[in-house]
Amino acid sequence: MPEDKGSEDPRSVNSPRRILSFSKNRKATVFFPDSDDRDSGFGVSGDQGPKTSEVYGFVGSITTVVATVLFMVWAYLPEHWLHSLGIVYYPSRYWALAAPAYVMMTIVLAVGFYIGLNFLATPPPTSSSMIYDEFTREPLHNGHPTDSDEQPIEPISDIPIDQINDLMFNPR
């Protein structure tokens, strides 16, 4: 029975980039469609290569490793070894301890300053703005529920502070 040329071979794999046939009648063939054959919406995008953020991450990680190795060589090798390597101009060894100490203290002080600013921006616990603000919703009614089976669901509201105090601090 002759095969219909219009129907697809069940032993072929279609993907947006290539068509690969695993037919037993012929060798495995690969067909790369032309760039004009992108009418199906599955065409390869024009953006090729790595993303910019990946490149920056790679360059940043390599730079960090190189800088760390150079810092360790400068901080721990004796001066006569550095001179024998041809390195005669470098900062004082004082900065091998001072620069990391300054960086660490700057970070600690920045975190402390941030926490202090948050404490200054927070109102005191005795302020009424800690209880009521522009988003406070008063309950629609304070009546006690009846024993009827059908009760409407009340809209969302804040519980009054006197009711909270009564529940928390009055023994029952």
N, C-alpha and C positions, 0 to 999 in steps of 0.2 A: 504494500500500500504506500503510495508516494506521500511524502510529507508536504504539508501546505507551507509555502514560503512565508505567508503572512502570520502564522502562529509562532509563538516563541518556543524554543527548545526547552523542555523541562530540566535539562542538564546544564543550563547556562545561568550565570549569576549576573544580574544587572545592578550596577551601582551608578551614582552620579558621575563618576570619573572614568569608568571603563566597563567593558562588557567582556566577561571571561567565560569561555565555553569549555565544558568538560565532556563533550560528546565522544562516544567510543568510535564513531566512524572516522574521526579525524583527530589530528593532534590538538593539544590545548592551544587555543589562539586568543590573543588579546587584541581588542579593538578599542582605540582611543578616539572618541568622537571629536569632530572639529569644534572650534570655538564658536562657530555659527549655530551649532546644534543645542543651544541653551534655551529653547522655548519651553521646556518642561518645568522650569523654575528650580531645577536641582543643579544648575551649573556651578562650577567652581568660582568662588569670588575672586576679584582682582587683587585682593590683599594676599601677598605671599610672604613667607618668612616669619620670623619670631615677632612677638608683640614688643612694643617699646618698653613696657614695664618689665618684661623678662630680661631685656638687654640691660636696662638700668640696674636690675637686681644682680645680674651676673657681674657686671662691672663693679658694682658696689661691694659685692662679697670678695672679689679678687683684690680690690683696693684695700679692703679691711685686713685681709690676710697679709698682704705685702707690708702695709704700715705696721702691723703688729710684729712681724719678723724684724723689720728695720729698727723698731723701738727696742726690742729685746737685744738685738746685736749692739746697739748704741749703749743701752743701760748696763749690760753685763760683761761685755768684752773689755779686757784691760786696754789702756791707752796705747801701749806699744804694739798690740795686735792691730788696732785700728790704723796706726801709722804705717805698719807693714802692709796693710791692705790699700794704702794710698788715701785713706780718709784722715785728713788733718783739720778740716773745718767742721765743727759740730758744736751744739750747745753744751753748756756746763752740765755736769752730772747732777747738780742741784735740781734741775728741772725734771729729772727722772723720777724723783719723789714728789716734788712740788706740784707739777701739772696734774697727776692723778688725784692728789689730795685736794687741790683747788676744784677740780671737776666734781669730786664726790661731795665736797662741802656745798658747792653751788646747787647740786641736786637736792641735798637734804634741806637747805634753806628755801629752795623753791617749793618743795612739798610742804614745809612748815608755813610758808607765806600763803600758800593756797588754802590750807586748812584754816589759818587765821582769818583770811578773807571770808570764808564760808561762815565762820562763827560770827563775824561782824555783820554779815548780811542776814543772819537768822534772827527773827524777833525773839525777845525773852519769853520764857514760858508763861509769865503772868500777863502777857499782852492779849488783848481780846482778838487780835488778828490771828492768833493761834486757834481760836474757836470758830470765829465767823470771818468769812471773806466774801469776795464777789461771786463765788461758786456755791455758796451755802444754799441749800433748799430746805425750807421749813415744811414740816408735814402738813397735809391739807386739813386733817381733823385729828384731834387728840382723844376722840371718843373711844370707849371700850368696845371691843367687837361683840356683836350679838351672837346668839346661838344658832342663827339660821345657817342652812347648808350652803347657800349661795352668797358669797361675799366677793366683791370685786377686788382685784389685786391693786393695792395702793401704789402710786408712782414712787419712784426712788426719791428718798429724802434723807436728810441727816437726822440722827437721833439727838434730841436736845441734851445739853450737858447736865441738867438737873436729873434727868432720867438715867443717864450713865452713872452719875454719882450715887443715885439711890440704889441702883443695881449692884454697884461695886462695894460700897462702903456701909450699907445698912444690913446688919445680920438678919437672917430670917430663921 
